[in-house]
Amino acid sequence: MSKYGPSRRDLRYRAGFAIAGLSMTAGALAYRGWPTGPGGWEAIGIALVFFGGTLIWAMRKLIRQDYPDET
């Protein structure tokens, strides 16, 4: 267990935020279609890296129970 860092509640919020962001990105792709220019691919790539990385990081900490005790 880590003495410092985000609490379990905060990690759950971050994971939910990341899932919502990935869902909205998928929804935008479904509605607008695949990007045609490099700017569109860059925006999609940045969104996927940000939300995907946040989800992986939060889930990893939750599974390992690496958060401070909530007292």
C-alpha positions as CSV (number, residue, x, y, z in Angstrom):
1,M,0.0,0.0,0.0
2,S,1.1,3.5,-0.8
3,K,1.1,6.1,1.9
4,Y,0.6,8.9,-0.6
5,G,-1.4,9.1,-3.8
6,P,-5.0,9.1,-5.0
7,S,-7.6,7.4,-2.8
8,R,-9.7,4.4,-4.0
9,R,-12.6,6.7,-4.7
10,D,-10.4,9.0,-6.8
11,L,-9.1,6.1,-8.8
12,R,-12.6,4.9,-9.5
13,Y,-13.6,8.4,-10.7
14,R,-10.5,8.5,-12.9
15,A,-11.3,5.1,-14.4
16,G,-14.9,6.1,-15.0
17,F,-13.7,9.4,-16.6
18,A,-11.4,7.4,-18.9
19,I,-14.1,5.0,-19.9
20,A,-16.4,7.9,-20.7
21,G,-13.7,9.6,-22.8
22,L,-12.9,6.5,-24.7
23,S,-16.7,6.0,-25.3
24,M,-17.1,9.5,-26.6
25,T,-14.1,9.1,-28.9
26,A,-15.6,5.9,-30.3
27,G,-18.9,7.7,-30.7
28,A,-17.3,10.6,-32.5
29,L,-15.6,8.1,-34.9
30,A,-18.9,6.3,-35.5
31,Y,-20.7,9.5,-36.1
32,R,-18.1,11.4,-38.2
33,G,-16.2,8.5,-39.7
34,W,-12.5,8.0,-40.0
35,P,-10.4,11.2,-40.3
36,T,-9.1,12.1,-43.7
37,G,-6.2,14.3,-42.7
38,P,-3.2,14.1,-40.4
39,G,-4.8,16.5,-37.9
40,G,-7.7,14.2,-37.3
41,W,-5.4,11.2,-36.8
42,E,-3.3,13.3,-34.3
43,A,-6.4,14.2,-32.3
44,I,-7.7,10.7,-32.2
45,G,-4.2,9.4,-31.2
46,I,-3.8,11.9,-28.4
47,A,-7.3,11.1,-27.1
48,L,-6.6,7.4,-27.1
49,V,-3.3,7.6,-25.5
50,F,-4.6,10.0,-22.8
51,F,-7.8,8.1,-21.9
52,G,-6.3,4.7,-22.5
53,G,-3.3,5.4,-20.3
54,T,-5.4,6.9,-17.6
55,L,-7.7,3.8,-17.6
56,I,-4.7,1.4,-17.5
57,W,-3.0,3.3,-14.7
58,A,-6.1,3.6,-12.6
59,M,-7.2,-0.1,-13.0
60,R,-3.6,-1.3,-12.3
61,K,-3.6,0.6,-9.0
62,L,-7.1,-0.6,-8.1
63,I,-6.3,-4.2,-8.8
64,R,-3.0,-4.0,-6.8
65,Q,-4.8,-2.1,-4.1
66,D,-2.1,0.5,-4.2
67,Y,-3.9,3.4,-2.6
68,P,-3.8,4.8,1.0
69,D,-6.3,3.6,3.6
70,E,-9.3,5.8,3.8
71,T,-9.8,6.7,7.4
